[in-house]
Amino acid sequence: GQNIDQPTEMTATEGAIVQINCTYQTSGFNGLFWYQQHAGEAPTFLSYNVLDGLEEKGRFSSFLSRSKGYSYLLLKELQMKDSASYLCAVRERGGNKLTFGTGTQLKVEL
Amino acid sequence: DTAVSQTPKYLVTQMGNDKSIKCEQNLGHDTMYWYKQDSKKFLKIMFSYNNKELIINETVPNRFSPKSPDKAHLNLHINSLELGDSAVYFCASSQASGGRGYTFGSGTRLTVV
């Protein structure tokens, strides 16, 4: 089984940087995903890490440390439209099932 | 061009009724899923099909029955609906070993009254 933890809520200021952490425990790790979900909409793919290190994609970056069971999503130059829920999800070896964390609700303020 | 489409978007029905939700993907993916998102926004897997074969069946009441007529379609039939079934149901698809995870449909908000 898996246990995935993320903070429930975070608040940040427009233009700032925010880091959303995710810790996980799994018996057979095979990738970690970050999704963004705006209220009333479907989750959309943001990033994927399977090896240790930082993956950068525009304003968003994601980091993974497999030995620590830890990932973070870094959002730079925050915009109001970044207000959303951010979901961490882990895939186990032997299949393509994603297990999601409870999500972090990010509120970006002026 | 909708990649994963599910219908209906909203469904309001009375307790005890039977209802179906349909899902279709045009991405050529070989695996499809049903997830349930409850009022606390927790996304939990229910079922997964790979090329019409059931590969994941989590602890879900047997009132829920998925059907996959071909690898582009995965429907969900729910019998004897209960108040606790009220949630948003998301269909998703992926390649079996996708590095992009899932593509989700827009969701079906089911309200049982």
Chai-1 contact restraints between the chains, C-beta under 6 A:
chainA,res_idxA,chainB,res_idxB,connection_type,confidence,min_distance_angstrom,max_distance_angstrom,comment,restraint_id
A,F33,B,G101,contact,1.0,0.0,6.0,A-B,restraint_1
A,A42,B,F104,contact,1.0,0.0,6.0,A-B,restraint_2
A,A42,B,S106,contact,1.0,0.0,6.0,A-B,restraint_3
A,A42,B,G107,contact,1.0,0.0,6.0,A-B,restraint_4
A,P43,B,F104,contact,1.0,0.0,6.0,A-B,restraint_5
A,F45,B,R100,contact,1.0,0.0,6.0,A-B,restraint_6
A,F45,B,G101,contact,1.0,0.0,6.0,A-B,restraint_7
A,Y48,B,G99,contact,1.0,0.0,6.0,A-B,restraint_8
A,N96,B,T31,contact,1.0,0.0,6.0,A-B,restraint_9
A,N96,B,S94,contact,1.0,0.0,6.0,A-B,restraint_10
A,N96,B,A96,contact,1.0,0.0,6.0,A-B,restraint_11
A,K97,B,I56,contact,1.0,0.0,6.0,A-B,restraint_12
A,F100,B,L43,contact,1.0,0.0,6.0,A-B,restraint_13
A,T102,B,F42,contact,1.0,0.0,6.0,A-B,restraint_14
A,G103,B,K41,contact,1.0,0.0,6.0,A-B,restraint_15
